[in-house]
């Protein structure tokens, strides 16, 4: 059982005696560990920051900065709060050993040490640290997945809610009823597709977001038609007119069409929330620099204040401090990450004549 816990990792070995440092480093290296040696406390601190170790094997008593002081300095840095430290000491003093554990050490080995004992203690604590790191990574990835699913479901479910609310009102025009029913059907289908996409595994998600070759690359004319059909009535309910401007020669870009729709939906729904007073929204396709195409989402709202632009694409940042019960503040951050991973870019600029312009630029592909 103990053998299954053994692991290899990066070990920072600190000892002021060159002979001891050499012996310990050689022993650990021969058993698969990546060793970073240091003769002094200040040197060890610099090396720890430059080469984050999985474990520190630390001489307790050294001239100048001793092991206790070095450990105290390391614990002040966030990245070393939980890093395991084993003291290597010739001292048998009970008070010193108690002080070592009080200072945050996880174990100690006395000199002269038995090689097998040193390797067993180091391997066990490295393996435990790496297991904890893996669990923390899984927890982060799971939370990120929850955030992604919740965020991607927000737009289609909002469309379902909008259309069903309209149908429940007595004043709905009869000729529009089929269109609202179609919106509910298509949006529900999109939501189920998003869920299936995540359940099928993270590898497929990564492929879609990295813009790798897809079976359905995004045709920009088709994308604007889809967006116009999906959001024209919702924009109208906010008092906004929708304009779509597509050139005769309109290309296809290197990203899955569903992914481009999701990114574009985020930009449109932001305009619906923050720029409704402008009265209009324009979706525009332009040829970009070189072999690129641009999809531009343009409104006549107040734009983004200068002091907020540096944070615009950071996670959990909103365009305003207003809570709407749905926004997670992830939209622009995720959108930009997806577009950049696909080899393109997403940025903000002021619209000529007033308002905001969000520009998606993606590499063109031959069709």
N, C-alpha and C positions, 0 to 999 in steps of 0.2 A: 504493500500500500504506500509506504513512504517513497518508494522508487517512482511511483506514478506522479508524485508531486514535484519531482526534480525538474528544473528548467534552466535554460541558459539565458543569460542576459548581459547587459552592460553594467559592469561593476566599477565604481570609483573606489580605488584603494588608496588610503592616506596613511603614511607612516614616515616619520622623520629619519628612520634608519634605512639607508639605501639597501643594505643587505637584506633586511626584512622585507622591504618593498619588492625587491627582485624575486625573492623566494615565493612570496604570496602571489605576485602577479604571474609568475611562470606556472605555478600550480593551477591557478584559475584558468589561464589561457589554454593550457593543455587539456582542460576538461570542458572546452567549448564556450567559455565566457569571453566577452569583449571587455578587456581591462583598460581602465584609464588611471594611470598611476600619478600620485602627487606626493611631494615631500613635505609640504607646508600647508597650514590652514588656508592662507590667502590664495595659494595656487590652486588648492582643491575647490575653493569657492568659485574661482573663475572657470575651472574646468567643468564643474557641475552645471553652471549656467550655459556654457557652450555645448556640452554633450550630456544632456539629461540622462542620468543613470537610472537603472532599475533598483539598485541597492548601493549603499555606501558601507564599505568595510573600513572602520575608522579607529586609528590608534587613539587611546584615551588620553595619554599624557605626552604632550609635545611642547617644545619651547615656543614662546610667542603665543600664537593662537592655538590653544589646546583643543582636544576633541569636543569638549563641552561647548566651548565658545563657537566653534565651527558649526556644530549642530544647531545652536541657537540662531546663528546667522542664516543657515539654510531654512529653518522653520519659518523665518520671517517672509520668505518668498512663497507665493501661492502654489507654485508648481511642485514644491517640496514638502507640502503640509503632511502628506501621507506616505512619503517615501520611506521604505524600511532602512534602518541604520543598525548595523551590528558593530559593537565595540570590540576591538582587538586589544587586549591588555595583559600586562604581566602582573598587575595588581590583584591581590586577593582580598583587599580591604572591603568589608561588607558595606561600609558607608559609601564608598565610591561606586560600588555596583548598584546600590539603591539609587544613588544620584543619577547613574546612567539611565536606569529605567524611568525615573521621574522626568528626565530631560527628553524622553521620547524614543529611546533605543528599543528595538524589538528583541534583541538577544545580545549575548556576548560570548567571546571565545578567548580562553586564557593562553598566554604564551608560556612555554613552548607548546604549540598546538599540535594535535594529531591531524594529519592531512585529511583523513576520511571524515573526521568530525567537522572540520572547517567546510569541506565541500558539501556535506549533508545540510548544514545549517544555512549556508549561502543558497544552495539550490532550492531548499524548501521555501525560504522567504522570497526568493525571486519568483518562483512558481506561484505563490500566493498573491504576490503583487500583480503579476501578469494576469492571473485569473480575475482579480478585482478590476483591473483595467478593462478586460474583455466584457465583464458584466456591466460596467459603466458605459462602455461603448454601445452595447446592445440596448441599454435603457435609453441612451440618447437617440439611437437610430429609431427605436420604437416610437419615441415621442415625436421625432421629426416626421415619421410616417403618419402618425395621428394628425399632426398639423397639416400635412400635405393633403390627406384625404378630406379632412374637414374643410380646408380651403377650396379644394377643387369641387366639392359638392355644393358649396355655397351658391355659385352662379346658376347652375341648372335648377336647384331647388327654389331659388328666388324667382326664377322664371315660372315655375309651376305655381308658386304662391300668387304671383301677379296675375296670371291667366285665370286661375280658379277664382280669385277675388272678383275679377271683372265679370266672369260668368254668373256669379252669385248676385250681381247687381241687376235690378230689373231694367236698367236703362241701356243694357248692352245691345248694340245694333245686330239684328239677326244675321246680316251678311258677313259679320265678323266672327260669328260663333265657330264656324269650322276652323278658322285660323287660330283662335285661342285653344281649341281642342288639340289641334296639331302641335301647338307650342307645348302644351302639357305632355303630350305623347313623346315628342322629340326630346324634351328636357329630361323626362323620367328615363328615357332610353340612354341619354348621355350620362346621367347619374349612375345608372347600373353599369354602364361601360367603364366609368372611372373606378368603381368598386372592383369590378372584375380585373381591371388592369393592375390594381395594387395586389389583389389576391394571387395573381399569377406570378408574382415575384419581383423582387427589387432589381434583378438583372434587366428585365424588360423595361422597367421604369427608367433605369439609367440609360439604356439604349435610346429611348424616346427623347430623353432630355439632352443627350449628347449630340443629337442630330445625326446619328449614324444612318446609313441607307435604310429607308423605310419602304414598305409596300405602297404607301400613300403619301408621297411628298406633297407639299402644300402648293396648290395652284392659287395665285393671289387673286385672280378674278373670282374664282369659286369661293375663296375665303371671304371676300367682301360681300358677295351675294348672300352667303350663309349668315354673316354677322348682321347684315341689313334686315334680313327676314326675321331673325331671332329678336332683334332689339328695336326695330322701328316703332312698334306699338308701345313698348315700355318707355322709350324716349318721348313719344308723343304724350304719354300720361304725365310726364314731368314737364310738359310744355316745351319740349325740345324738338327741333326739326333735324332730320337725318339727311345728310348729303353724302353720296358715294361718288368718288372720282377715280375712274380707272382708265388708263391709256389704252389705245387700240392694241399696241404691242405690250402685253402684260405677261410676266414670266412665272416660273415655278422656282421655289426656293428649297434649300436643303434642310428641311425639318418636317416631321410628321404633321399632316394637316390638322389632326386633332390637337396636337400640342400648340400649334400656332393659334388655333381658335381659343384655347384656354388662356393663353397669354393676352390675346387681343380682348377677350371678354373682361379681363381684369382692368384693362385701360378704359374700356367703355363704361363699366360699372362705376369706376372712380369718377369719370366725368359726370355720370348721372347723379352721383352723390354731392360732388363738390363744385360743379360748374353748370347746374341747371339754370341759374339766373342768366347765363349767357344766351340761352334760347336756341342753340344749335350745336350740332356735332358733325364733324366732317371726317369721313374715312377716305384716305387718299393713298394711291400707289404711285411711287416714283422710281425711276432708275437711280441707283446710288452710285457711289464711287467704284470704278472698276466693274468687276463681275458681281455686283450686288444689286438687290432690290430693297426698297424701303416701303414699309406699311406705316402710315402716319395717322395718328388719332389726334384730331385738332378740335379744341373747344373755344368758346368765347367767355370763359369764366374769368376769375381774377388772377389766374396763374399761380405759380408757387413762389412765395416770398423768398428773397435772397438768402435769409438766414436759415431756411429749412432745406435748401437744395443739397447741401453736403450730406444730409441725413436721409435724403429722399429714397435711396435704394437700400437702406439698412433694414434688417429684420425688425419687426414689431414697431415700426414707425408709421404713423398715420399722417395724411396730408393736413388734417386738422385735429384738434384735441377732442372733437365731437365723437362720442360713442354712439354706434347705431345698433348694437346688439348682435351684429353679424361679423363685423370686420375684425380680423386678427392682426392686421398690420403686416401681414406676410406677403401681400400681393405683389408689390413692386419688387421686393427683394427676390422672391422666387422667380418672377417673370424675367428679371435681368439675368439671374443665374442660368435659367434654361436657355435663353437666347445666346449668352456668351458661350455656354457649353456646345451650342450648335455651330459655333464659328462666327457668330454675328455680334451685334451690340444693341443695347437699348439705352436711350438717353432722353433727357428733357431739354427743351429749349423754349424760349418765349415765342409765342406766335405773332407774326407780323400783324399789326392792327389790334393787338390785345388778345389775351387768352393763353392757353397752354398747348404745347405740341409735344407729344410723346412719339418717338421715332424708333421703330423696329427695323434694323438693317440685317439682312441675311444673305449668304452667298447664293447666287443663282445656280441652277443646274440645267443641263440640256435636257430637253424632252423629245 
